[in-house]
Amino acid sequence: MDVSTLKPERCLNDSIINFWMSWLITPRSPQDTNSPIHAFSTHFLAGVMTNGYTDSLQRWLKRVNIFEKKLLLFPVHLGHHWSLIAVLNPKLIKQTRARWGDNDYTRNVTCMLRLDSLGCTTIHDGSQLAYAIRLVLNKEWGRHFNTNLDQDSRPFNHRDKACQLHFPQAPTQNNNYDCGLYVCRYAFGLVELVNSSEVKMKDVTSKLEDCITKNDLFNFDGADIGRMRVELYNVIAHVTNAYRNHRILPTISDQNRSLDDDDEDDDEDEAVVMSDPEDINGKDDDNSDGSEWNPPQDSDQEHGDDTYDHLLEADFSDDIRELRASIGDDYIDLRVDLSKANTGNNGLNTFIQLGDIVEYRKSKQDIPNKGEIVSIGPLSSDKIVQVSDGTWLYRSVHLVRRMEIKRLDEDRRLPNPDPVWKSLKKVEVIPPYDDVQSDSDSDSDSDSEDDDEDRDEQVEDGTSFVEG
């Protein structure tokens, strides 16, 4: 987890935001078996925008019924900017459509809203983001609710006012690096909102003024966002400390290892991410009060970026509940090795498809060439991609960088905001749409009909959308 992005004037990366979303939806008491909130990965919506709601993305929700949730959170990262889209009470969409505009309707209603710290000047296209989310919601609705007599029901209609994307006024940033923190703070406010009150028809028709704009949950400013950096840092430090109290006991096979191996493991265990002040340089830092950054000055330990990702897999629910109760108290002064940092990788760099514009080369010393992907060979072959100049690219030989992403309409492409060089053998090559086979023959016809209807709706809406 790249804690170094929590340093002042740094942009948060996806690891920190995914951690915060997981923290928010953690059940708050032993009686809570399931959280009423589902937070999607920061890579989910970007994947849908790029390739459509593919089978691989559908597997992310294989064990989740999102219509059992009161709140769905979609953190969005496009063009080096973070924003948040939320869907409240998605299961109530049919009731909401039936009673739309009736301010006397006093029950919960479905609502889709966007919170963006750039306000109306945002670079994110709300209509395309909302379109992608509706595709997901309709597909999941069919999986959970459609019967044999109603297989084509799509209640999240792209033209229905009940499904429109609302953009309530909310605090905005005054710099170019706090957008990720605003997303974290927006998410916290929405979680508290759905846990403490209801969103009714009169709230939606009034542009969520009482729920969002005038609500104390969203009454914060840049100074509060600045303090949140330290709070997030200390939450991660607390979780790390809690994990130490829940260390997994060694298995019998581990106990039978050689003494030399045990010694090596002991050395590795000592190289932890978080350390008490007394463990660093052998003394306390008198200037440390838990509100400033105090990285170790003379650390000879180096850690990989994802060495401690397994911290979140331990069962420390009791500690988490205790930590939630202590959020308002003084934090223990814990420190972190900030010497390692991730470089940009926005998830779009892990795929290439027909029509993409890519740069390619055989080694880092070669001058890169550029071309459009015009042909894709057998997926099992080393000779996998042909570009517009006639060159065939080999998995075992070439490096590629995805520069532009093919869109549905042939005349436009989506620029990759953060292209990264990758070995072609580490990039997933998406075959042309016509070659993609469904999981079973029985589903192929219905899937193709759904996709045809989706394309028809896109043409009617005038909305461009990327399809895998």
C-alpha positions, -999 to +999 in steps of 0.1 A: +000+000+000+016+033-011+013+054+021+037+079+007+008+094-014-006+107+019+023+131+022+013+168+019+005+180-016+005+145-031-023+129-051-038+098-035-034+066-054-059+038-059-045+017-030-053+043-004-088+050-018-096+013-020-085+009+016-106+038+027-137+024+009-132-010+025-128+006+059-161+025+055-181-005+047-167-027+075-196-038+098-198-017+129-210-043+154-210-081+159-247-081+150-240-067+115-234-097+092-235-078+060-228-042+052-257-022+036-230-005+014-210-018-015-179+001-027-166-009-061-129-010-069-114+021-084-106+000-115-142-012-120-159+017-137-128+025-158-130-011-171-166-008-180-160+025-197-132+010-218-144-025-227-181-027-216-195-048-188-175-079-198-177-114-184-146-109-164-160-078-148-193-096-141-173-121-120-164-093-096-201-093-085-205-131-086-211-134-048-227-099-043-263-089-048-260-051-051-298-047-048-296-058-012-275-027-006-287+008+004-257+025-011-234+018-041-201+038-043-183+041-076-149+059-072-138+072-107-103+080-118-099+094-153-076+120-167-056+123-135-087+133-115-109+116-089-146+119-085-174+098-070-207+085-082-232+070-058-265+051-063-289+051-033-315+024-029-311+007-063-337-020-055-365+007-054-361+018-090-396+006-101-414+022-072-394+054-079-404+055-115-440+048-107-442+077-081-418+101-098-425+137-090-449+129-062-435+149-032-461+134-009-444+100-014-426+095+020-407+063+014-371+058+003-365+063-034-337+055-059-312+082-067-280+085-087-257+114-078-222+126-086-199+145-062-169+161-079-144+185-062-139+204-095-176+213-095-191+223-129-156+226-143-149+188-140-132+170-168-154+139-162-183+133-186-212+126-163-235+113-190-211+086-201-203+076-165-240+073-157-246+054-189-220+028-179-234+024-145-270+019-158-256-009-181-242-026-150-274-021-130-296-035-158-274-065-163-273-073-126-311-068-124-315-094-151-293-118-132-312-114-099-348-106-107-358-113-143-380-143-147-387-165-178-416-142-186-397-110-181-362-116-193-357-083-210-367-060-182-343-030-179-357-007-153-327+017-154-338+035-185-313+059-200-341+085-207-361+082-175-359+111-151-360+086-122-326+073-134-309+106-142-276+117-127-279+145-101-251+169-094-257+185-060-235+214-048-208+202-025-174+215-012-148+219-039-110+219-039-088+250-044-057+231-055-047+204-080-039+175-057-067+170-031-093+154-054-087+119-040-092+131-004-124+148-014-137+115-028-129+098+005-147+126+025-177+125+002-179+087+006-178+091+044-207+117+043-228+094+021-223+064+044-233+084+074-263+098+055-278+064+046-272+051+081-290+080+097-317+092+074-338+084+043-337+100+009-373+108-002-389+121-034-390+157-022-352+155-016-345+143-051-368+168-068-351+196-048-317+187-062-307+170-029-303+204-013-313+193+022-295+159+019-262+172+006-258+209+002-271+221+035-263+189+055-237+192+082-222+159+070-209+178+040-199+210+058-161+209+055-134+229+039-098+226+027-084+227+062-105+197+071-092+179+040-057+187+050-062+171+085-077+141+068-043+132+054-030+127+089-062+108+100-059+084+071-022+078+078-030+070+115-059+047+106-036+027+084-010+027+112-037+015+137-048-013+114-012-024+110-007-025+148-040-044+152-028-070+127+003-077+149-021-089+176-037-113+152-006-130+137-014-163+120+002-192+139+028-212+119+016-245+104+032-278+112+051-277+079+064-243+088+076-255+122+096-283+104+116-259+084+154-256+090+168-233+116+184-212+090+151-206+073+136-196+106+164-171+112+157-156+078+120-153+084+127-136+118+148-110+099+119-104+075+094-101+103+115-073+118+111-052+087+076-039+093+059-010+077+047+007+109+070+011+139+066+026+173+088+057+179+110+039+203+119+013+176+133+040+153+168+050+160+163+037+195+147+068+210+116+089+210+112+120+188+102+149+211+088+169+182+063+142+172+027+148+182+009+126+156+001+156+133+033+159+113+052+136+089+082+121+106+097+094+083+127+075+096+159+092+087+183+063+085+164+033+075+184+005+057+153-016+051+137-015+017+102-028+011+083-036-021+052-015-028+028-044-022+047-062+006+021-055+031-011-058+011-019-089+031-025-068+062-061-063+051-067-101+048-064-107+086-095-110+109-092-080+131-129-070+134-127-065+171-098-041+168-115-022+140-146-016+162-123-003+189-105+019+164-137+033+151-146+044+187-112+060+191-112+081+159-117+113+179-089+105+204-052+113+200-035+088+178-005+068+187+025+083+169+035+056+144+058+060+115+062+047+080+090+041+055+082+065+027+112+056+006+092+036-020+065+049-042+044+034-070+045+049-105+015+055-126-006+026-137-043+034-143-056-001-151-061+008-188-025-003-195-033-039-188-054-044-220-051-038-257-077-044-284-084-040-321-083-004-331-061+009-303-031+031-311+000+017-295+037+024-294+060-006-296+097-015-294+119-045-287+140-030-259+142+001-238+170+014-260+151+012-292+133+042-307+095+034-304+073+030-334+036+039-334+006+023-352-030+011-350-038-025-341-053-039-373-052-076-366-051-100-337-037-135-341-046-167-321-046-159-284-024-190-278+002-179-302+034-159-295+027-139-327-003-120-314-008-085-327-003-068-361-001-030-364-009-007-393+026-007-408+024-045-412+046-054-383+036-084-362+043-081-324+054-111-304+046-117-267+081-128-259+099-100-278+080-067-277+072-039-253+040-019-259+024+012-246-013+019-251-017+055-262-053+057-275-082+034-267-107+024-294-142+038-289-175+025-303-177+051-330-148+045-354-138+081-358-129+088-322-106+073-296-101+078-259-066+091-250-050+070-223-043+095-195-013+076-181+003+053-207+029+029-193+054+006-211+046-031-205+059-064-218+034-077-243+033-110-224+019-091-194-008-074-214-042-090-219-051-090-256-089-086-261-100-105-292-125-088-317-161-088-304-173-113-329-148-139-317-158-137-280-176-168-270-201-169-242-198-193-212-225-216-226-243-220-259-276-214-243-266-179-232-250-168-265-282-158-283-296-138-254-263-121-248-260-110-284-295-097-283-288-077-252-256-062-268-275-053-300-302-035-279-274-017-260-259-005-292-292+006-305-298+026-273-264+042-276-271+053-312-304+068-302-289+086-272-260+098-293-237+085-266-203+070-275-192+040-255-164+016-257-171-021-261-148-050-255 
